[in-house]
Amino acid sequence: MVYVIAREGSYYRQVSALTAADDGRNVTVGGAVVNGTIVRDASGVAFRMEDLTGRPTTVRVEYGGQMPATFAAGVQVVVSGRYVAGGLITADQLETKCPSKYQGKASPLPQPSKVN
């Protein structure tokens, strides 16, 4: 089973790690929002999420809670909710990941000191 450990210490599974044994269980899964799959209506949002390992595995996600401002196609997300075998997660939590937030920022080059 493939787990990803985030810097915060929490873990989530990849989409491809979901199996029929997870049917009816609460799962936490990470992936990327597939372009062209976001559908919004009065009950919330539905979209497909793809595996981050490059495998062609996707799962449908339905979510009716507060949407993060950074949610969009191509964004990495982590969802928690009930999995239905066959490919559906009814999520009760959704958060977006911002990889650039965790990348180090370049330090300015030291300036030569002037000697008088």
N, CA, C and O atoms as a MOPAC input file, in Angstrom:
PM7 MOZYME 1SCF
protein

 N      0.84900 1    -1.17400 1     0.00000 1
 C      0.00000 1     0.00000 1     0.00000 1
 C      0.89000 1     1.23100 1     0.00000 1
 O      1.90200 1     1.26300 1     0.69900 1
 N      0.52800 1     2.23100 1    -0.76700 1
 C      1.33600 1     3.44200 1    -0.89000 1
 C      0.72400 1     4.54600 1    -0.03500 1
 O     -0.43700 1     4.91400 1    -0.21300 1
 N      1.51400 1     5.06600 1     0.88700 1
 C      1.10900 1     6.20200 1     1.70200 1
 C      2.06500 1     7.35000 1     1.43100 1
 O      3.23300 1     7.13700 1     1.10900 1
 N      1.56600 1     8.55000 1     1.56200 1
 C      2.40600 1     9.72900 1     1.43600 1
 C      2.35700 1    10.44300 1     2.77200 1
 O      1.28000 1    10.67400 1     3.32100 1
 N      3.51000 1    10.79000 1     3.28800 1
 C      3.58000 1    11.51500 1     4.55000 1
 C      3.79800 1    12.98700 1     4.22700 1
 O      4.75600 1    13.35500 1     3.54700 1
 N      2.91200 1    13.80200 1     4.71700 1
 C      3.03300 1    15.24500 1     4.50100 1
 C      3.94700 1    15.82900 1     5.58200 1
 O      4.18700 1    15.19100 1     6.60700 1
 N      4.44500 1    17.02300 1     5.35300 1
 C      5.31100 1    17.66600 1     6.34200 1
 C      4.62200 1    17.81000 1     7.70000 1
 O      5.28000 1    17.80500 1     8.74100 1
 N      3.30800 1    17.93700 1     7.68100 1
 C      2.57500 1    18.13200 1     8.92600 1
 C      2.48500 1    16.84000 1     9.72800 1
 O      2.00200 1    16.85200 1    10.86000 1
 N      2.95000 1    15.71000 1     9.15200 1
 C      2.93800 1    14.45900 1     9.88400 1
 C      1.71000 1    13.60900 1     9.62200 1
 O      1.65500 1    12.46700 1    10.07800 1
 N      0.72600 1    14.12300 1     8.90800 1
 C     -0.44600 1    13.32000 1     8.59800 1
 C     -0.16300 1    12.52900 1     7.32500 1
 O      0.72300 1    12.88400 1     6.54800 1
 N     -0.91000 1    11.47300 1     7.12200 1
 C     -0.67900 1    10.68300 1     5.92900 1
 C     -1.95600 1    10.54100 1     5.13000 1
 O     -3.06100 1    10.69600 1     5.65000 1
 N     -1.78300 1    10.24600 1     3.86600 1
 C     -2.91400 1     9.95800 1     3.00500 1
 C     -2.47600 1     8.92800 1     1.97800 1
 O     -1.28800 1     8.77700 1     1.69300 1
 N     -3.45400 1     8.22600 1     1.42900 1
 C     -3.19400 1     7.19500 1     0.44800 1
 C     -3.30900 1     7.75600 1    -0.95200 1
 O     -3.91700 1     8.80300 1    -1.17100 1
 N     -2.72100 1     7.05100 1    -1.88900 1
 C     -2.86400 1     7.38800 1    -3.29600 1
 C     -4.17200 1     6.78900 1    -3.81600 1
 O     -4.66800 1     5.80600 1    -3.26700 1
 N     -4.71700 1     7.37200 1    -4.85600 1
 C     -5.95300 1     6.88700 1    -5.46600 1
 C     -5.80900 1     5.41700 1    -5.84900 1
 O     -6.73800 1     4.63500 1    -5.64600 1
 N     -4.66100 1     5.03400 1    -6.39900 1
 C     -4.44700 1     3.65600 1    -6.85400 1
 C     -4.40500 1     2.64700 1    -5.70600 1
 O     -4.48500 1     1.44300 1    -5.95200 1
 N     -4.28100 1     3.10500 1    -4.46800 1
 C     -4.22900 1     2.19800 1    -3.32100 1
 C     -5.62800 1     1.80100 1    -2.83500 1
 O     -5.74500 1     0.90700 1    -1.99700 1
 N     -6.68600 1     2.43800 1    -3.33600 1
 C     -8.04500 1     2.08200 1    -2.93700 1
 C     -8.41100 1     0.71400 1    -3.50600 1
 O     -8.11300 1     0.41100 1    -4.66100 1
 N     -9.06200 1    -0.11000 1    -2.68000 1
 C     -9.47100 1    -1.44700 1    -3.11900 1
 C    -10.90700 1    -1.71000 1    -2.68900 1
 O    -11.49600 1    -0.93100 1    -1.93900 1
 N    -11.45900 1    -2.80900 1    -3.16700 1
 C    -12.81600 1    -3.20800 1    -2.78600 1
 C    -12.92000 1    -3.41100 1    -1.27900 1
 O    -14.00300 1    -3.25600 1    -0.71400 1
 N    -11.82600 1    -3.75200 1    -0.62400 1
 C    -11.83000 1    -3.93400 1     0.83400 1
 C    -12.10700 1    -2.62200 1     1.56800 1
 O    -12.48800 1    -2.63800 1     2.73800 1
 N    -11.92100 1    -1.49900 1     0.89900 1
 C    -12.18300 1    -0.19500 1     1.50800 1
 C    -13.65000 1     0.22000 1     1.41100 1
 O    -14.03700 1     1.25300 1     1.95700 1
 N    -14.46100 1    -0.56800 1     0.72700 1
 C    -15.87600 1    -0.23200 1     0.50700 1
 C    -16.57000 1     0.07500 1     1.83400 1
 O    -16.56000 1    -0.74000 1     2.75700 1
 N    -17.17200 1     1.26400 1     1.91400 1
 C    -17.90500 1     1.68100 1     3.10100 1
 C    -17.04100 1     2.25900 1     4.20500 1
 O    -17.56600 1     2.69600 1     5.23000 1
 N    -15.75600 1     2.27200 1     4.02500 1
 C    -14.84400 1     2.78300 1     5.05400 1
 C    -14.49100 1     4.24700 1     4.80400 1
 O    -14.56600 1     4.74100 1     3.67900 1
 N    -14.10700 1     4.92100 1     5.88200 1
 C    -13.58800 1     6.27800 1     5.74700 1
 C    -12.13900 1     6.19000 1     5.30700 1
 O    -11.35400 1     5.41800 1     5.85500 1
 N    -11.79700 1     6.99200 1     4.31000 1
 C    -10.45000 1     7.00200 1     3.75600 1
 C     -9.95700 1     8.43700 1     3.64200 1
 O    -10.75000 1     9.37700 1     3.58700 1
 N     -8.64500 1     8.59200 1     3.60800 1
 C     -8.02000 1     9.87500 1     3.32000 1
 C     -7.11700 1     9.64100 1     2.12000 1
 O     -6.19500 1     8.82600 1     2.16600 1
 N     -7.39800 1    10.36900 1     1.04100 1
 C     -6.74600 1    10.11900 1    -0.23900 1
 C     -6.24000 1    11.42700 1    -0.83100 1
 O     -6.91600 1    12.45400 1    -0.76700 1
 N     -5.04000 1    11.37600 1    -1.40900 1
 C     -4.46700 1    12.54000 1    -2.06800 1
 C     -4.38200 1    12.31400 1    -3.56300 1
 O     -4.21900 1    11.18500 1    -4.02500 1
 N     -4.49300 1    13.38800 1    -4.30900 1
 C     -4.38600 1    13.30400 1    -5.75900 1
 C     -4.49400 1    14.68700 1    -6.36700 1
 O     -4.44900 1    15.69400 1    -5.66000 1
 N     -4.63700 1    14.72900 1    -7.67500 1
 C     -4.76800 1    15.99600 1    -8.39000 1
 C     -6.13100 1    16.04800 1    -9.06900 1
 O     -6.61000 1    15.03400 1    -9.57500 1
 N     -6.75600 1    17.21700 1    -9.08200 1
 C     -8.04800 1    17.41300 1    -9.72200 1
 C     -7.85800 1    17.31700 1   -11.23400 1
 O     -7.04800 1    18.04400 1   -11.81000 1
 N     -8.60800 1    16.41400 1   -11.87500 1
 C     -8.49300 1    16.18500 1   -13.31000 1
 C     -9.15100 1    17.33400 1   -14.06800 1
 O    -10.28500 1    17.71500 1   -13.77700 1
 N     -8.42900 1    17.87600 1   -15.03700 1
 C     -8.95400 1    18.97500 1   -15.86700 1
 C    -10.25900 1    18.56500 1   -16.54400 1
 O    -10.38900 1    17.44000 1   -17.02600 1
 N    -11.22400 1    19.48300 1   -16.57700 1
 C    -12.48100 1    19.26700 1   -17.28200 1
 C    -13.50200 1    18.41100 1   -16.55300 1
 O    -14.52100 1    18.03800 1   -17.13400 1
 N    -13.24500 1    18.09200 1   -15.27600 1
 C    -14.18200 1    17.21200 1   -14.55400 1
 C    -14.95000 1    17.91000 1   -13.43500 1
 O    -15.80400 1    17.28800 1   -12.80500 1
 N    -14.67100 1    19.17400 1   -13.17400 1
 C    -15.33500 1    19.87200 1   -12.06500 1
 C    -16.75500 1    20.25000 1   -12.46400 1
 O    -16.97400 1    20.91600 1   -13.47600 1
 N    -17.72600 1    19.80900 1   -11.64300 1
 C    -19.13400 1    20.14100 1   -11.84500 1
 C    -19.66100 1    20.71200 1   -10.53000 1
 O    -19.61100 1    20.04800 1    -9.49500 1
 N    -20.16000 1    21.93400 1   -10.57600 1
 C    -20.71400 1    22.58900 1    -9.38300 1
 C    -22.22200 1    22.66400 1    -9.51600 1
 O    -22.75500 1    22.91300 1   -10.59700 1
 N    -22.91100 1    22.44100 1    -8.38600 1
 C    -24.36000 1    22.62800 1    -8.34600 1
 C    -24.74200 1    23.06100 1    -6.93300 1
 O    -23.86400 1    23.33200 1    -6.11400 1
 N    -26.01800 1    23.12900 1    -6.64100 1
 C    -26.49600 1    23.61800 1    -5.34500 1
 C    -26.02100 1    22.75400 1    -4.17400 1
 O    -25.91800 1    23.24600 1    -3.05100 1
 N    -25.73200 1    21.47700 1    -4.42200 1
 C    -25.31400 1    20.59100 1    -3.33300 1
 C    -23.80900 1    20.61300 1    -3.09700 1
 O    -23.34200 1    20.06200 1    -2.10000 1
 N    -23.03500 1    21.23600 1    -3.98800 1
 C    -21.59100 1    21.30000 1    -3.80800 1
 C    -20.84000 1    21.11600 1    -5.10100 1
 O    -21.20400 1    21.68600 1    -6.13000 1
 N    -19.79600 1    20.32100 1    -5.05000 1
 C    -18.94100 1    20.11300 1    -6.20800 1
 C    -18.64400 1    18.62500 1    -6.36900 1
 O    -18.53000 1    17.89100 1    -5.38700 1
 N    -18.52100 1    18.19900 1    -7.60500 1
 C    -18.08500 1    16.84300 1    -7.92500 1
 C    -16.93600 1    16.97400 1    -8.92600 1
 O    -16.94000 1    17.86100 1    -9.78000 1
 N    -15.96100 1    16.08300 1    -8.80600 1
 C    -14.80600 1    16.10400 1    -9.71100 1
 C    -14.12000 1    14.74800 1    -9.66400 1
 O    -14.41000 1    13.92000 1    -8.80100 1
 N    -13.21900 1    14.53700 1   -10.59100 1
 C    -12.39300 1    13.33700 1   -10.58900 1
 C    -11.00600 1    13.72900 1   -10.09800 1
 O    -10.49000 1    14.80300 1   -10.40700 1
 N    -10.42700 1    12.82500 1    -9.32800 1
 C     -9.10100 1    13.03000 1    -8.75800 1
 C     -8.20800 1    11.91200 1    -9.28300 1
 O     -8.59600 1    10.74300 1    -9.27600 1
 N     -6.99300 1    12.28100 1    -9.74600 1
 C     -6.08600 1    11.27700 1   -10.28800 1
 C     -4.92500 1    11.02300 1    -9.34400 1
 O     -4.56400 1    11.86000 1    -8.51700 1
 N     -4.36200 1     9.85200 1    -9.49800 1
 C     -3.23000 1     9.39900 1    -8.71000 1
 C     -2.02700 1    10.31500 1    -8.94400 1
 O     -1.83400 1    10.80600 1   -10.05600 1
 N     -1.22000 1    10.54800 1    -7.90900 1
 C     -0.04300 1    11.40700 1    -8.03900 1
 C      1.20700 1    10.63500 1    -8.46200 1
 O      2.25100 1    11.23600 1    -8.71600 1
 N      1.10600 1     9.30700 1    -8.53900 1
 C      2.27000 1     8.49200 1    -8.87600 1
 C      2.43300 1     8.29500 1   -10.37200 1
 O      3.39100 1     7.65400 1   -10.80500 1
 N      1.51900 1     8.83300 1   -11.17200 1
 C      1.58500 1     8.65700 1   -12.61300 1
 C      0.73400 1     7.50600 1   -13.11300 1
 O      0.58700 1     7.33000 1   -14.32200 1
 N      0.17300 1     6.72100 1   -12.21000 1
 C     -0.73100 1     5.65300 1   -12.63400 1
 C     -2.01000 1     6.28000 1   -13.16400 1
 O     -2.40800 1     7.34300 1   -12.69000 1
 N     -2.66200 1     5.65300 1   -14.13100 1
 C     -3.85900 1     6.24600 1   -14.74700 1
 C     -5.14300 1     6.02300 1   -13.93300 1
 O     -6.23100 1     5.97200 1   -14.50600 1
 N     -5.03000 1     5.89400 1   -12.63300 1
 C     -6.17200 1     5.62300 1   -11.76500 1
 C     -6.84500 1     6.91800 1   -11.33500 1
 O     -6.16900 1     7.87000 1   -10.94600 1
 N     -8.19100 1     6.95800 1   -11.40500 1
 C     -8.94400 1     8.11800 1   -10.93100 1
 C    -10.08100 1     7.65100 1   -10.02400 1
 O    -10.46100 1     6.48000 1   -10.03900 1
 N    -10.61100 1     8.56900 1    -9.24700 1
 C    -11.77600 1     8.31400 1    -8.41100 1
 C    -12.65000 1     9.56800 1    -8.45500 1
 O    -12.13600 1    10.68400 1    -8.51400 1
 N    -13.95500 1     9.38300 1    -8.42600 1
 C    -14.89000 1    10.50900 1    -8.39400 1
 C    -15.03600 1    10.96000 1    -6.94200 1
 O    -15.08500 1    10.13700 1    -6.02800 1
 N    -15.10400 1    12.26500 1    -6.74200 1
 C    -15.26600 1    12.84400 1    -5.41200 1
 C    -16.48300 1    13.75100 1    -5.43800 1
 O    -16.65500 1    14.54600 1    -6.36200 1
 N    -17.33000 1    13.62900 1    -4.41700 1
 C    -18.45000 1    14.55000 1    -4.21500 1
 C    -18.24000 1    15.21800 1    -2.86900 1
 O    -17.98500 1    14.55300 1    -1.86500 1
 N    -18.35100 1    16.55300 1    -2.86000 1
 C    -18.07800 1    17.32100 1    -1.64600 1
 C    -19.05500 1    18.48000 1    -1.55300 1
 O    -19.26900 1    19.20100 1    -2.52800 1
 N    -19.65300 1    18.66000 1    -0.36800 1
 C    -20.64400 1    19.71300 1    -0.19800 1
 C    -20.26500 1    20.76300 1     0.81600 1
 O    -21.10800 1    21.57800 1     1.19400 1
 N    -19.02000 1    20.77400 1     1.27200 1
 C    -18.60300 1    21.73300 1     2.29200 1
 C    -17.99600 1    22.99300 1     1.72100 1
 O    -18.10400 1    23.27700 1     0.52800 1
 N    -17.35500 1    23.74400 1     2.59900 1
 C    -16.69100 1    24.99600 1     2.24200 1
 C    -15.52900 1    24.71000 1     1.29300 1
 O    -14.69100 1    23.85300 1     1.57000 1
 N    -15.48600 1    25.42500 1     0.18200 1
 C    -14.44200 1    25.20600 1    -0.81400 1
 C    -13.23500 1    26.10300 1    -0.54800 1
 O    -13.38900 1    27.30500 1    -0.32600 1
 N    -12.04000 1    25.52300 1    -0.57000 1
 C    -10.83900 1    26.35300 1    -0.44400 1
 C    -10.72700 1    27.29100 1    -1.65000 1
 O    -11.11200 1    26.91900 1    -2.75900 1
 N    -10.21600 1    28.47300 1    -1.44500 1
 C    -10.09000 1    29.45800 1    -2.52600 1
 C     -9.15600 1    28.97400 1    -3.62300 1
 O     -9.27800 1    29.41500 1    -4.76600 1
 N     -8.23100 1    28.08300 1    -3.30800 1
 C     -7.24600 1    27.62200 1    -4.28300 1
 C     -7.70600 1    26.39200 1    -5.06100 1
 O     -6.93900 1    25.85800 1    -5.86200 1
 N     -8.94000 1    25.92900 1    -4.84500 1
 C     -9.43300 1    24.74700 1    -5.55500 1
 C     -9.62400 1    25.05800 1    -7.03100 1
 O    -10.28800 1    26.03200 1    -7.38500 1
 N     -9.04000 1    24.22700 1    -7.89200 1
 C     -9.14900 1    24.40000 1    -9.34200 1
 C     -8.63600 1    23.13300 1   -10.02200 1
 O     -8.04500 1    22.27100 1    -9.37200 1
 N     -8.85600 1    23.02600 1   -11.30400 1
 C     -8.33500 1    21.90300 1   -12.08000 1
 C     -6.81300 1    21.88300 1   -11.98800 1
 O     -6.16200 1    22.92600 1   -12.05300 1
 N     -6.25600 1    20.68400 1   -11.83600 1
 C     -4.81200 1    20.51800 1   -11.76400 1
 C     -4.21300 1    20.67600 1   -10.38600 1
 O     -3.05200 1    20.32300 1   -10.17700 1
 N     -4.98000 1    21.20400 1    -9.43100 1
 C     -4.48100 1    21.42400 1    -8.07500 1
 C     -4.44600 1    20.09700 1    -7.31600 1
 O     -5.31800 1    19.24700 1    -7.49600 1
 N     -3.43600 1    19.93200 1    -6.47100 1
 C     -3.36800 1    18.75200 1    -5.61400 1
 C     -4.30500 1    18.94100 1    -4.43500 1
 O     -4.33800 1    20.00500 1    -3.81600 1
 N     -5.07400 1    17.88700 1    -4.12800 1
 C     -6.02000 1    17.93200 1    -3.02500 1
 C     -5.86400 1    16.69300 1    -2.15400 1
 O     -5.34400 1    15.66700 1    -2.59300 1
 N     -6.32200 1    16.80600 1    -0.92000 1
 C     -6.45700 1    15.66900 1    -0.02100 1
 C     -7.90000 1    15.68400 1     0.44400 1
 O     -8.38800 1    16.69800 1     0.94400 1
 N     -8.59200 1    14.54600 1     0.27700 1
 C     -9.98200 1    14.43600 1     0.70600 1
 C    -10.11700 1    13.32100 1     1.72100 1
 O     -9.39700 1    12.32400 1     1.66700 1
 N    -11.04600 1    13.50000 1     2.64800 1
 C    -11.38500 1    12.46800 1     3.62200 1
 C    -12.88000 1    12.24500 1     3.55500 1
 O    -13.65900 1    13.19800 1     3.53000 1
 N    -13.27700 1    10.98300 1     3.52500 1
 C    -14.69000 1    10.65800 1     3.47600 1
 C    -14.91200 1     9.18400 1     3.23600 1
 O    -13.97300 1     8.38700 1     3.26200 1
 N    -16.16200 1     8.82700 1     3.00100 1
 C    -16.55000 1     7.42700 1     2.81600 1
 C    -16.33100 1     7.00500 1     1.36700 1
 O    -16.74100 1     7.68900 1     0.42900 1
 N    -15.66900 1     5.85000 1     1.21400 1
 C    -15.38100 1     5.31000 1    -0.11200 1
 C    -16.42300 1     4.27200 1    -0.48000 1
 O    -16.80500 1     3.44200 1     0.34500 1
 N    -16.88100 1     4.32400 1    -1.72300 1
 C    -17.79400 1     3.32300 1    -2.26800 1
 C    -17.03000 1     2.60400 1    -3.37200 1
 O    -16.60100 1     3.22000 1    -4.34700 1
 N    -16.86500 1     1.28000 1    -3.20800 1
 C    -16.14100 1     0.50700 1    -4.21900 1
 C    -16.75300 1     0.76700 1    -5.57900 1
 O    -17.97200 1     0.87500 1    -5.70700 1
 N    -15.93700 1     0.86500 1    -6.56200 1
 C    -16.40300 1     1.22800 1    -7.89000 1
 C    -15.97900 1     2.64100 1    -8.23500 1
 O    -16.08600 1     3.06500 1    -9.38600 1
 N    -15.49000 1     3.38400 1    -7.22100 1
 C    -14.86800 1     4.65500 1    -7.54300 1
 C    -15.53900 1     5.93400 1    -7.11400 1
 O    -15.61100 1     6.86900 1    -7.91200 1
 N    -16.04400 1     6.02800 1    -5.86900 1
 C    -16.64600 1     7.26900 1    -5.38600 1
 C    -16.23300 1     7.51400 1    -3.94300 1
 O    -16.29500 1     6.61600 1    -3.10400 1
 N    -15.81200 1     8.74100 1    -3.66900 1
 C    -15.57800 1     9.18000 1    -2.29400 1
 C    -16.56200 1    10.30200 1    -2.00900 1
 O    -16.56200 1    11.32900 1    -2.68800 1
 N    -17.40500 1    10.09900 1    -0.99600 1
 C    -18.29000 1    11.15400 1    -0.51800 1
 C    -17.51500 1    11.85100 1     0.59300 1
 O    -17.49000 1    11.39000 1     1.73400 1
 N    -16.88700 1    12.96400 1     0.24500 1
 C    -15.95200 1    13.62700 1     1.15000 1
 C    -16.64700 1    14.53700 1     2.14100 1
 O    -17.61700 1    15.21900 1     1.80900 1
 N    -16.13400 1    14.53800 1     3.37000 1
 C    -16.59600 1    15.50500 1     4.36000 1
 C    -15.49100 1    16.51000 1     4.68400 1
 O    -15.71200 1    17.47000 1     5.42200 1
 N    -14.29600 1    16.27900 1     4.12400 1
 C    -13.19400 1    17.23600 1     4.24600 1
 C    -12.45600 1    17.30300 1     2.92100 1
 O    -12.27200 1    16.28700 1     2.25000 1
 N    -12.03700 1    18.50100 1     2.54800 1
 C    -11.26200 1    18.71100 1     1.33400 1
 C    -10.27900 1    19.83400 1     1.60700 1
 O    -10.66100 1    20.90900 1     2.06900 1
 N     -9.01900 1    19.57900 1     1.32100 1
 C     -8.03000 1    20.65000 1     1.43600 1
 C     -7.14100 1    20.62600 1     0.20900 1
 O     -6.86600 1    19.56800 1    -0.35700 1
 N     -6.70400 1    21.78600 1    -0.18700 1
 C     -5.79100 1    21.87800 1    -1.32500 1
 C     -4.37200 1    21.93500 1    -0.78600 1
 O     -4.12000 1    22.41500 1     0.31900 1
 N     -3.46400 1    21.43600 1    -1.59200 1
 C     -2.05900 1    21.47500 1    -1.22000 1
 C     -1.39000 1    22.52100 1    -2.08700 1
 O     -1.75100 1    22.69400 1    -3.25100 1
 N     -0.42900 1    23.20900 1    -1.53300 1
 C      0.30000 1    24.23300 1    -2.27000 1
 C      1.77500 1    23.86500 1    -2.22700 1
 O      2.48400 1    24.27300 1    -1.30600 1
 N      2.25900 1    23.09100 1    -3.22100 1
 C      3.65500 1    22.65800 1    -3.19000 1
 C      4.64800 1    23.79800 1    -3.05200 1
 O      5.67300 1    23.64400 1    -2.38800 1
 N      4.36500 1    24.94100 1    -3.66600 1
 C      5.31200 1    26.05200 1    -3.58900 1
 C      5.44700 1    26.57600 1    -2.16200 1
 O      6.46300 1    27.17900 1    -1.81600 1
 N      4.42000 1    26.34800 1    -1.33000 1
 C      4.46600 1    26.79600 1     0.05200 1
 C      5.58400 1    26.10100 1     0.81400 1
 O      6.13600 1    26.65700 1     1.76300 1
 N      5.92000 1    24.86900 1     0.39100 1
 C      6.89900 1    24.07900 1     1.10900 1
 C      8.27400 1    24.09300 1     0.46200 1
 O      9.21400 1    23.49600 1     0.98600 1
 N      8.39700 1    24.76900 1    -0.66700 1
 C      9.69900 1    24.85900 1    -1.31000 1
 C     10.48400 1    25.98800 1    -0.66900 1
 O      9.92900 1    27.03100 1    -0.32400 1
 N     11.77400 1    25.77000 1    -0.51400 1
 C     12.61300 1    26.79600 1     0.08500 1
 C     12.73000 1    28.00400 1    -0.82700 1
 O     12.70200 1    27.87900 1    -2.05100 1
 N     12.85800 1    29.14500 1    -0.23200 1
 C     13.05000 1    30.36800 1    -1.00800 1
 C     14.54500 1    30.64600 1    -1.10000 1
 O     15.29500 1    30.41000 1    -0.15300 1
 N     14.95500 1    31.14100 1    -2.23600 1
 C     16.36300 1    31.45100 1    -2.44200 1
 C     16.77500 1    32.59600 1    -1.53800 1
 O     16.06100 1    33.58900 1    -1.39900 1
 N     17.93100 1    32.44200 1    -0.92900 1
 C     18.47500 1    33.51600 1    -0.10200 1
 C     19.19600 1    34.49400 1    -1.00900 1
 O     19.79700 1    34.09400 1    -2.00600 1
 N     19.13800 1    35.76600 1    -0.67000 1
 C     19.87700 1    36.72100 1    -1.48600 1
 C     21.37300 1    36.44300 1    -1.36700 1
 O     21.85000 1    35.98600 1    -0.32800 1
 N     22.09900 1    36.72100 1    -2.43300 1
 C     23.54500 1    36.53900 1    -2.40400 1
 C     24.15600 1    37.53800 1    -1.44100 1
 O     23.73000 1    38.69100 1    -1.37300 1
 N     25.15100 1    37.09400 1    -0.70100 1
 C     25.79300 1    38.03800 1     0.21900 1
 C     26.46600 1    39.15500 1    -0.56600 1
 O     27.07700 1    38.92000 1    -1.60800 1
 N     26.34800 1    40.33800 1    -0.06500 1
 C     26.97000 1    41.49800 1    -0.69900 1
 C     28.39700 1    41.65800 1    -0.14700 1
 O     28.63300 1    41.53600 1     1.05500 1
 N     29.31900 1    41.93000 1    -1.04200 1
 C     30.70100 1    42.13000 1    -0.55300 1
 C     30.75300 1    43.33800 1     0.38200 1
 O     30.12100 1    44.36600 1     0.13600 1
 N     31.50700 1    43.18800 1     1.43800 1
 C     31.61100 1    44.29900 1     2.37000 1
 C     32.63600 1    45.29300 1     1.84000 1
 O     33.61500 1    44.91200 1     1.20000 1
 N     32.40200 1    46.53400 1     2.11000 1
 C     33.31600 1    47.58600 1     1.66000 1
 C     34.33000 1    47.83800 1     2.75600 1
 O     33.97900 1    48.02500 1     3.92100 1
 N     35.55000 1    47.83800 1     2.37700 1
 C     36.63000 1    48.11700 1     3.33600 1
 C     37.15100 1    49.52100 1     3.03200 1
 O     37.50800 1    49.83200 1     1.89600 1
 N     37.18800 1    50.34600 1     4.04600 1
 C     37.67100 1    51.71800 1     3.85900 1
 C     39.08500 1    51.84000 1     4.30200 1
 O     39.66500 1    52.92300 1     4.22100 1

